[in-house]
Amino acid sequence: MLIKLAAMINLSKDIHSLTEFKRNTTEFLQQIKKTKHPLVLTVNGKAELVVQDAESYQELLDAAELVETLKGIKLGLEQMQQGEGKKAEDFFNELFNKLDSSNE
């Protein structure tokens, strides 16, 4: 799985009021699709919403999943180095025994 890094938000082009977005929705959607940059929408001058195209959002979800996987691997390696955990063979033997006993 290859993940591209998301483009940074351009502060001069990618932050707009919700009112402006409502008035010019079609143009903003074209911009989002073209640039792949999310838009930050403000209400009363405060950032309230982010609008993003579906493809870029999926890439963000994939990147987050990869980070969580890597964190889990890192934790497992640290635990292994500290002598914690079980050998894979022992784990799978226990797992298969549990599965076999639950199917009886």
N, CA, C and O atoms as CSV, one atom per row, in Angstrom:
chain,resi,resn,atom,element,x,y,z
A,1,MET,N,N,0.857,-1.172,0.000
A,1,MET,CA,C,0.000,0.000,0.000
A,1,MET,C,C,0.902,1.232,0.000
A,1,MET,O,O,1.694,1.424,0.923
A,2,LEU,N,N,0.784,2.058,-1.022
A,2,LEU,CA,C,1.572,3.276,-1.141
A,2,LEU,C,C,0.708,4.455,-0.729
A,2,LEU,O,O,-0.406,4.624,-1.224
A,3,ILE,N,N,1.223,5.261,0.174
A,3,ILE,CA,C,0.440,6.387,0.678
A,3,ILE,C,C,1.192,7.667,0.372
A,3,ILE,O,O,2.355,7.816,0.746
A,4,LYS,N,N,0.524,8.594,-0.310
A,4,LYS,CA,C,1.100,9.907,-0.567
A,4,LYS,C,C,0.856,10.778,0.656
A,4,LYS,O,O,-0.161,10.654,1.337
A,5,LEU,N,N,1.804,11.655,0.915
A,5,LEU,CA,C,1.587,12.600,2.004
A,5,LEU,C,C,0.607,13.661,1.537
A,5,LEU,O,O,0.711,14.157,0.415
A,6,ALA,N,N,-0.331,14.006,2.381
A,6,ALA,CA,C,-1.334,15.013,2.037
A,6,ALA,C,C,-0.679,16.386,1.908
A,6,ALA,O,O,0.256,16.719,2.637
A,7,ALA,N,N,-1.188,17.163,0.975
A,7,ALA,CA,C,-0.677,18.518,0.790
A,7,ALA,C,C,-1.053,19.362,2.001
A,7,ALA,O,O,-2.096,19.164,2.624
A,8,MET,N,N,-0.193,20.287,2.308
A,8,MET,CA,C,-0.451,21.186,3.422
A,8,MET,C,C,-1.564,22.162,3.042
A,8,MET,O,O,-1.802,22.427,1.863
A,9,ILE,N,N,-2.222,22.675,4.036
A,9,ILE,CA,C,-3.259,23.683,3.804
A,9,ILE,C,C,-2.584,25.001,3.457
A,9,ILE,O,O,-1.669,25.442,4.153
A,10,ASN,N,N,-3.032,25.618,2.393
A,10,ASN,CA,C,-2.533,26.929,1.988
A,10,ASN,C,C,-3.382,27.977,2.706
A,10,ASN,O,O,-4.561,28.144,2.394
A,11,LEU,N,N,-2.788,28.673,3.655
A,11,LEU,CA,C,-3.549,29.597,4.494
A,11,LEU,C,C,-4.221,30.712,3.700
A,11,LEU,O,O,-5.253,31.231,4.124
A,12,SER,N,N,-3.653,31.089,2.554
A,12,SER,CA,C,-4.252,32.173,1.779
A,12,SER,C,C,-5.342,31.690,0.829
A,12,SER,O,O,-6.140,32.498,0.352
A,13,LYS,N,N,-5.392,30.388,0.543
A,13,LYS,CA,C,-6.366,29.882,-0.427
A,13,LYS,C,C,-7.352,28.864,0.134
A,13,LYS,O,O,-8.408,28.640,-0.458
A,14,ASP,N,N,-7.030,28.253,1.253
A,14,ASP,CA,C,-7.819,27.111,1.709
A,14,ASP,C,C,-8.635,27.363,2.974
A,14,ASP,O,O,-9.203,26.421,3.528
A,15,ILE,N,N,-8.708,28.597,3.441
A,15,ILE,CA,C,-9.533,28.922,4.610
A,15,ILE,C,C,-10.566,29.952,4.181
A,15,ILE,O,O,-10.227,31.034,3.702
A,16,HIS,N,N,-11.844,29.592,4.364
A,16,HIS,CA,C,-12.948,30.457,3.915
A,16,HIS,C,C,-14.087,30.377,4.916
A,16,HIS,O,O,-14.176,29.443,5.713
A,17,SER,N,N,-14.942,31.359,4.857
A,17,SER,CA,C,-16.111,31.338,5.735
A,17,SER,C,C,-17.143,30.350,5.184
A,17,SER,O,O,-17.195,30.085,3.983
A,18,LEU,N,N,-17.941,29.826,6.074
A,18,LEU,CA,C,-19.010,28.922,5.666
A,18,LEU,C,C,-19.982,29.641,4.735
A,18,LEU,O,O,-20.496,29.045,3.788
A,19,THR,N,N,-20.230,30.895,4.998
A,19,THR,CA,C,-21.121,31.690,4.141
A,19,THR,C,C,-20.582,31.770,2.726
A,19,THR,O,O,-21.326,31.595,1.761
A,20,GLU,N,N,-19.292,32.033,2.598
A,20,GLU,CA,C,-18.670,32.104,1.273
A,20,GLU,C,C,-18.754,30.744,0.568
A,20,GLU,O,O,-18.996,30.682,-0.638
A,21,PHE,N,N,-18.555,29.665,1.317
A,21,PHE,CA,C,-18.661,28.325,0.749
A,21,PHE,C,C,-20.082,28.062,0.240
A,21,PHE,O,O,-20.262,27.503,-0.842
A,22,LYS,N,N,-21.075,28.461,1.014
A,22,LYS,CA,C,-22.476,28.266,0.598
A,22,LYS,C,C,-22.777,29.030,-0.685
A,22,LYS,O,O,-23.494,28.530,-1.551
A,23,ARG,N,N,-22.237,30.235,-0.813
A,23,ARG,CA,C,-22.483,31.060,-2.003
A,23,ARG,C,C,-21.782,30.517,-3.244
A,23,ARG,O,O,-22.275,30.686,-4.359
A,24,ASN,N,N,-20.643,29.870,-3.058
A,24,ASN,CA,C,-19.815,29.452,-4.192
A,24,ASN,C,C,-19.459,27.969,-4.124
A,24,ASN,O,O,-18.326,27.585,-4.413
A,25,THR,N,N,-20.418,27.145,-3.746
A,25,THR,CA,C,-20.152,25.726,-3.526
A,25,THR,C,C,-19.543,25.054,-4.751
A,25,THR,O,O,-18.561,24.324,-4.621
A,26,THR,N,N,-20.097,25.281,-5.925
A,26,THR,CA,C,-19.605,24.624,-7.135
A,26,THR,C,C,-18.136,24.954,-7.386
A,26,THR,O,O,-17.341,24.064,-7.687
A,27,GLU,N,N,-17.778,26.224,-7.262
A,27,GLU,CA,C,-16.394,26.634,-7.493
A,27,GLU,C,C,-15.451,26.017,-6.457
A,27,GLU,O,O,-14.350,25.576,-6.788
A,28,PHE,N,N,-15.896,25.992,-5.207
A,28,PHE,CA,C,-15.052,25.410,-4.174
A,28,PHE,C,C,-14.866,23.908,-4.391
A,28,PHE,O,O,-13.771,23.383,-4.189
A,29,LEU,N,N,-15.931,23.217,-4.800
A,29,LEU,CA,C,-15.802,21.785,-5.052
A,29,LEU,C,C,-14.846,21.517,-6.201
A,29,LEU,O,O,-14.071,20.562,-6.150
A,30,GLN,N,N,-14.889,22.339,-7.228
A,30,GLN,CA,C,-13.938,22.200,-8.337
A,30,GLN,C,C,-12.509,22.417,-7.840
A,30,GLN,O,O,-11.596,21.692,-8.235
A,31,GLN,N,N,-12.316,23.409,-6.980
A,31,GLN,CA,C,-10.990,23.692,-6.425
A,31,GLN,C,C,-10.480,22.506,-5.605
A,31,GLN,O,O,-9.320,22.114,-5.729
A,32,ILE,N,N,-11.348,21.942,-4.773
A,32,ILE,CA,C,-10.962,20.804,-3.942
A,32,ILE,C,C,-10.548,19.628,-4.815
A,32,ILE,O,O,-9.530,18.989,-4.551
A,33,LYS,N,N,-11.328,19.338,-5.853
A,33,LYS,CA,C,-11.012,18.218,-6.735
A,33,LYS,C,C,-9.713,18.456,-7.491
A,33,LYS,O,O,-8.942,17.522,-7.712
A,34,LYS,N,N,-9.470,19.696,-7.887
A,34,LYS,CA,C,-8.272,20.034,-8.663
A,34,LYS,C,C,-7.014,20.000,-7.798
A,34,LYS,O,O,-6.014,19.396,-8.185
A,35,THR,N,N,-7.056,20.637,-6.645
A,35,THR,CA,C,-5.862,20.790,-5.810
A,35,THR,C,C,-5.642,19.633,-4.840
A,35,THR,O,O,-4.522,19.405,-4.384
A,36,LYS,N,N,-6.714,18.904,-4.525
A,36,LYS,CA,C,-6.688,17.849,-3.503
A,36,LYS,C,C,-6.408,18.413,-2.114
A,36,LYS,O,O,-6.114,17.653,-1.191
A,37,HIS,N,N,-6.494,19.727,-1.952
A,37,HIS,CA,C,-6.314,20.366,-0.644
A,37,HIS,C,C,-7.668,20.442,0.059
A,37,HIS,O,O,-8.672,20.757,-0.579
A,38,PRO,N,N,-7.712,20.164,1.343
A,38,PRO,CA,C,-8.959,20.364,2.083
A,38,PRO,C,C,-9.227,21.856,2.272
A,38,PRO,O,O,-8.308,22.674,2.232
A,39,LEU,N,N,-10.474,22.190,2.473
A,39,LEU,CA,C,-10.853,23.567,2.800
A,39,LEU,C,C,-11.227,23.619,4.270
A,39,LEU,O,O,-11.936,22.750,4.778
A,40,VAL,N,N,-10.746,24.636,4.936
A,40,VAL,CA,C,-11.150,24.892,6.315
A,40,VAL,C,C,-12.223,25.970,6.252
A,40,VAL,O,O,-12.001,27.046,5.698
A,41,LEU,N,N,-13.374,25.679,6.816
A,41,LEU,CA,C,-14.484,26.632,6.810
A,41,LEU,C,C,-14.643,27.217,8.206
A,41,LEU,O,O,-14.599,26.510,9.213
A,42,THR,N,N,-14.827,28.520,8.233
A,42,THR,CA,C,-14.933,29.216,9.511
A,42,THR,C,C,-16.357,29.697,9.768
A,42,THR,O,O,-17.117,29.972,8.840
A,43,VAL,N,N,-16.691,29.788,11.032
A,43,VAL,CA,C,-17.944,30.374,11.485
A,43,VAL,C,C,-17.549,31.405,12.546
A,43,VAL,O,O,-16.905,31.080,13.544
A,44,ASN,N,N,-17.947,32.644,12.306
A,44,ASN,CA,C,-17.566,33.746,13.200
A,44,ASN,C,C,-16.051,33.819,13.408
A,44,ASN,O,O,-15.573,34.105,14.505
A,45,GLY,N,N,-15.308,33.554,12.327
A,45,GLY,CA,C,-13.857,33.674,12.366
A,45,GLY,C,C,-13.110,32.506,12.977
A,45,GLY,O,O,-11.880,32.525,13.033
A,46,LYS,N,N,-13.830,31.480,13.441
A,46,LYS,CA,C,-13.190,30.308,14.051
A,46,LYS,C,C,-13.330,29.103,13.126
A,46,LYS,O,O,-14.394,28.880,12.550
A,47,ALA,N,N,-12.271,28.337,12.987
A,47,ALA,CA,C,-12.321,27.117,12.181
A,47,ALA,C,C,-13.355,26.164,12.778
A,47,ALA,O,O,-13.286,25.831,13.961
A,48,GLU,N,N,-14.308,25.728,11.962
A,48,GLU,CA,C,-15.375,24.840,12.448
A,48,GLU,C,C,-15.484,23.548,11.646
A,48,GLU,O,O,-15.842,22.509,12.202
A,49,LEU,N,N,-15.181,23.593,10.343
A,49,LEU,CA,C,-15.375,22.428,9.481
A,49,LEU,C,C,-14.203,22.269,8.530
A,49,LEU,O,O,-13.511,23.233,8.206
A,50,VAL,N,N,-13.993,21.034,8.088
A,50,VAL,CA,C,-13.034,20.761,7.022
A,50,VAL,C,C,-13.787,20.005,5.946
A,50,VAL,O,O,-14.488,19.033,6.229
A,51,VAL,N,N,-13.636,20.461,4.700
A,51,VAL,CA,C,-14.265,19.801,3.558
A,51,VAL,C,C,-13.138,19.251,2.697
A,51,VAL,O,O,-12.178,19.954,2.381
A,52,GLN,N,N,-13.273,17.980,2.324
A,52,GLN,CA,C,-12.200,17.307,1.607
A,52,GLN,C,C,-12.790,16.363,0.573
A,52,GLN,O,O,-13.878,15.826,0.780
A,53,ASP,N,N,-12.082,16.150,-0.553
A,53,ASP,CA,C,-12.588,15.206,-1.545
A,53,ASP,C,C,-12.431,13.783,-1.012
A,53,ASP,O,O,-11.574,13.513,-0.171
A,54,ALA,N,N,-13.269,12.885,-1.511
A,54,ALA,CA,C,-13.332,11.522,-0.975
A,54,ALA,C,C,-12.024,10.770,-1.149
A,54,ALA,O,O,-11.616,10.038,-0.247
A,55,GLU,N,N,-11.355,10.931,-2.284
A,55,GLU,CA,C,-10.098,10.220,-2.530
A,55,GLU,C,C,-9.020,10.636,-1.520
A,55,GLU,O,O,-8.323,9.787,-0.964
A,56,SER,N,N,-8.892,11.928,-1.292
A,56,SER,CA,C,-7.907,12.415,-0.322
A,56,SER,C,C,-8.262,11.968,1.093
A,56,SER,O,O,-7.374,11.661,1.889
A,57,TYR,N,N,-9.552,11.931,1.408
A,57,TYR,CA,C,-9.976,11.480,2.732
A,57,TYR,C,C,-9.624,10.002,2.916
A,57,TYR,O,O,-9.160,9.603,3.984
A,58,GLN,N,N,-9.844,9.190,1.880
A,58,GLN,CA,C,-9.491,7.771,1.970
A,58,GLN,C,C,-7.987,7.607,2.177
A,58,GLN,O,O,-7.556,6.751,2.951
A,59,GLU,N,N,-7.189,8.424,1.488
A,59,GLU,CA,C,-5.734,8.375,1.680
A,59,GLU,C,C,-5.366,8.729,3.121
A,59,GLU,O,O,-4.452,8.140,3.698
A,60,LEU,N,N,-6.072,9.683,3.687
A,60,LEU,CA,C,-5.838,10.062,5.084
A,60,LEU,C,C,-6.174,8.906,6.023
A,60,LEU,O,O,-5.425,8.628,6.959
A,61,LEU,N,N,-7.299,8.231,5.775
A,61,LEU,CA,C,-7.672,7.071,6.589
A,61,LEU,C,C,-6.641,5.957,6.462
A,61,LEU,O,O,-6.277,5.328,7.456
A,62,ASP,N,N,-6.167,5.712,5.235
A,62,ASP,CA,C,-5.153,4.678,5.013
A,62,ASP,C,C,-3.860,5.014,5.758
A,62,ASP,O,O,-3.236,4.137,6.355
A,63,ALA,N,N,-3.466,6.277,5.720
A,63,ALA,CA,C,-2.245,6.703,6.417
A,63,ALA,C,C,-2.404,6.520,7.924
A,63,ALA,O,O,-1.479,6.068,8.599
A,64,ALA,N,N,-3.568,6.869,8.446
A,64,ALA,CA,C,-3.812,6.713,9.886
A,64,ALA,C,C,-3.770,5.234,10.281
A,64,ALA,O,O,-3.238,4.886,11.335
A,65,GLU,N,N,-4.325,4.376,9.439
A,65,GLU,CA,C,-4.306,2.940,9.717
A,65,GLU,C,C,-2.871,2.413,9.706
A,65,GLU,O,O,-2.502,1.601,10.554
A,66,LEU,N,N,-2.069,2.869,8.757
A,66,LEU,CA,C,-0.671,2.458,8.688
A,66,LEU,C,C,0.086,2.893,9.941
A,66,LEU,O,O,0.871,2.121,10.492
A,67,VAL,N,N,-0.146,4.119,10.390
A,67,VAL,CA,C,0.516,4.614,11.601
A,67,VAL,C,C,0.144,3.748,12.801
A,67,VAL,O,O,1.010,3.392,13.600
A,68,GLU,N,N,-1.144,3.406,12.935
A,68,GLU,CA,C,-1.571,2.559,14.053
A,68,GLU,C,C,-0.927,1.176,13.980
A,68,GLU,O,O,-0.541,0.614,15.005
A,69,THR,N,N,-0.812,0.629,12.777
A,69,THR,CA,C,-0.167,-0.670,12.594
A,69,THR,C,C,1.296,-0.599,13.005
A,69,THR,O,O,1.788,-1.477,13.714
A,70,LEU,N,N,1.991,0.441,12.563
A,70,LEU,CA,C,3.406,0.597,12.907
A,70,LEU,C,C,3.596,0.791,14.406
A,70,LEU,O,O,4.560,0.283,14.980
A,71,LYS,N,N,2.683,1.525,15.046
A,71,LYS,CA,C,2.761,1.696,16.497
A,71,LYS,C,C,2.614,0.343,17.203
A,71,LYS,O,O,3.312,0.069,18.179
A,72,GLY,N,N,1.715,-0.487,16.712
A,72,GLY,CA,C,1.524,-1.813,17.297
A,72,GLY,C,C,2.745,-2.694,17.123
A,72,GLY,O,O,3.136,-3.418,18.038
A,73,ILE,N,N,3.346,-2.628,15.944
A,73,ILE,CA,C,4.565,-3.406,15.692
A,73,ILE,C,C,5.691,-2.926,16.607
A,73,ILE,O,O,6.411,-3.734,17.194
A,74,LYS,N,N,5.835,-1.612,16.721
A,74,LYS,CA,C,6.879,-1.050,17.579
A,74,LYS,C,C,6.684,-1.499,19.029
A,74,LYS,O,O,7.644,-1.888,19.694
A,75,LEU,N,N,5.451,-1.446,19.516
A,75,LEU,CA,C,5.158,-1.876,20.879
A,75,LEU,C,C,5.503,-3.350,21.061
A,75,LEU,O,O,6.103,-3.740,22.063
A,76,GLY,N,N,5.118,-4.161,20.083
A,76,GLY,CA,C,5.419,-5.592,20.162
A,76,GLY,C,C,6.914,-5.865,20.194
A,76,GLY,O,O,7.376,-6.720,20.949
A,77,LEU,N,N,7.672,-5.141,19.378
A,77,LEU,CA,C,9.122,-5.312,19.376
A,77,LEU,C,C,9.736,-4.880,20.704
A,77,LEU,O,O,10.643,-5.534,21.217
A,78,GLU,N,N,9.235,-3.772,21.258
A,78,GLU,CA,C,9.737,-3.310,22.562
A,78,GLU,C,C,9.439,-4.338,23.645
A,78,GLU,O,O,10.293,-4.620,24.486
A,79,GLN,N,N,8.235,-4.899,23.629
A,79,GLN,CA,C,7.869,-5.908,24.625
A,79,GLN,C,C,8.732,-7.157,24.467
A,79,GLN,O,O,9.145,-7.770,25.452
A,80,MET,N,N,8.999,-7.526,23.211
A,80,MET,CA,C,9.825,-8.700,22.961
A,80,MET,C,C,11.231,-8.470,23.508
A,80,MET,O,O,11.806,-9.366,24.127
A,81,GLN,N,N,11.792,-7.277,23.285
A,81,GLN,CA,C,13.133,-6.968,23.767
A,81,GLN,C,C,13.193,-6.971,25.295
A,81,GLN,O,O,14.256,-7.210,25.868
A,82,GLN,N,N,12.079,-6.712,25.952
A,82,GLN,CA,C,12.028,-6.712,27.411
A,82,GLN,C,C,11.688,-8.096,27.968
A,82,GLN,O,O,11.522,-8.269,29.176
A,83,GLY,N,N,11.587,-9.074,27.070
A,83,GLY,CA,C,11.298,-10.431,27.506
A,83,GLY,C,C,9.834,-10.683,27.792
A,83,GLY,O,O,9.486,-11.703,28.387
A,84,GLU,N,N,8.977,-9.780,27.383
A,84,GLU,CA,C,7.536,-9.950,27.599
A,84,GLU,C,C,6.927,-10.669,26.401
A,84,GLU,O,O,7.559,-10.801,25.353
A,85,GLY,N,N,5.718,-11.121,26.569
A,85,GLY,CA,C,4.999,-11.752,25.471
A,85,GLY,C,C,5.272,-13.239,25.373
A,85,GLY,O,O,5.840,-13.837,26.287
A,86,LYS,N,N,4.862,-13.839,24.252
A,86,LYS,CA,C,4.999,-15.274,24.035
A,86,LYS,C,C,5.663,-15.514,22.694
A,86,LYS,O,O,5.685,-14.641,21.827
A,87,LYS,N,N,6.194,-16.693,22.542
A,87,LYS,CA,C,6.694,-17.109,21.235
A,87,LYS,C,C,5.489,-17.296,20.320
A,87,LYS,O,O,4.418,-17.707,20.767
A,88,ALA,N,N,5.669,-16.997,19.058
A,88,ALA,CA,C,4.574,-17.124,18.090
A,88,ALA,C,C,4.028,-18.551,18.070
A,88,ALA,O,O,2.817,-18.753,17.986
A,89,GLU,N,N,4.909,-19.526,18.147
A,89,GLU,CA,C,4.484,-20.927,18.120
A,89,GLU,C,C,3.537,-21.232,19.277
A,89,GLU,O,O,2.515,-21.894,19.095
A,90,ASP,N,N,3.889,-20.738,20.481
A,90,ASP,CA,C,3.039,-20.965,21.650
A,90,ASP,C,C,1.692,-20.264,21.488
A,90,ASP,O,O,0.645,-20.824,21.813
A,91,PHE,N,N,1.732,-19.046,20.987
A,91,PHE,CA,C,0.499,-18.283,20.782
A,91,PHE,C,C,-0.444,-19.012,19.830
A,91,PHE,O,O,-1.625,-19.190,20.127
A,92,PHE,N,N,0.087,-19.431,18.686
A,92,PHE,CA,C,-0.771,-20.088,17.701
A,92,PHE,C,C,-1.276,-21.437,18.194
A,92,PHE,O,O,-2.408,-21.819,17.897
A,93,ASN,N,N,-0.456,-22.159,18.939
A,93,ASN,CA,C,-0.930,-23.422,19.511
A,93,ASN,C,C,-2.114,-23.173,20.441
A,93,ASN,O,O,-3.118,-23.882,20.380
A,94,GLU,N,N,-1.994,-22.157,21.307
A,94,GLU,CA,C,-3.100,-21.822,22.218
A,94,GLU,C,C,-4.339,-21.388,21.434
A,94,GLU,O,O,-5.457,-21.791,21.754
A,95,LEU,N,N,-4.133,-20.566,20.409
A,95,LEU,CA,C,-5.244,-20.080,19.600
A,95,LEU,C,C,-5.967,-21.238,18.924
A,95,LEU,O,O,-7.194,-21.324,18.976
A,96,PHE,N,N,-5.209,-22.128,18.288
A,96,PHE,CA,C,-5.840,-23.256,17.595
A,96,PHE,C,C,-6.535,-24.183,18.564
A,96,PHE,O,O,-7.585,-24.739,18.243
A,97,ASN,N,N,-5.962,-24.361,19.759
A,97,ASN,CA,C,-6.616,-25.196,20.773
A,97,ASN,C,C,-7.950,-24.584,21.198
A,97,ASN,O,O,-8.941,-25.297,21.356
A,98,LYS,N,N,-7.975,-23.261,21.382
A,98,LYS,CA,C,-9.217,-22.586,21.750
A,98,LYS,C,C,-10.249,-22.706,20.644
A,98,LYS,O,O,-11.426,-22.955,20.908
A,99,LEU,N,N,-9.806,-22.529,19.400
A,99,LEU,CA,C,-10.730,-22.638,18.262
A,99,LEU,C,C,-11.279,-24.045,18.139
A,99,LEU,O,O,-12.467,-24.233,17.874
A,100,ASP,N,N,-10.421,-25.032,18.329
A,100,ASP,CA,C,-10.862,-26.439,18.246
A,100,ASP,C,C,-11.864,-26.762,19.338
A,100,ASP,O,O,-12.854,-27.450,19.091
A,101,SER,N,N,-11.612,-26.265,20.556
A,101,SER,CA,C,-12.514,-26.580,21.663
A,101,SER,C,C,-13.843,-25.840,21.531
A,101,SER,O,O,-14.861,-26.318,22.031
A,102,SER,N,N,-13.854,-24.678,20.864
A,102,SER,CA,C,-15.115,-23.942,20.701
A,102,SER,C,C,-15.970,-24.537,19.588
A,102,SER,O,O,-17.170,-24.267,19.531
A,103,ASN,N,N,-15.390,-25.328,18.716
A,103,ASN,CA,C,-16.140,-25.953,17.615
A,103,ASN,C,C,-16.725,-27.296,18.021
A,103,ASN,O,O,-17.414,-27.927,17.220
A,104,GLU,N,N,-16.472,-27.743,19.224
A,104,GLU,CA,C,-16.971,-29.061,19.653
A,104,GLU,C,C,-18.373,-28.987,20.150
A,104,GLU,O,O,-18.941,-30.005,20.548
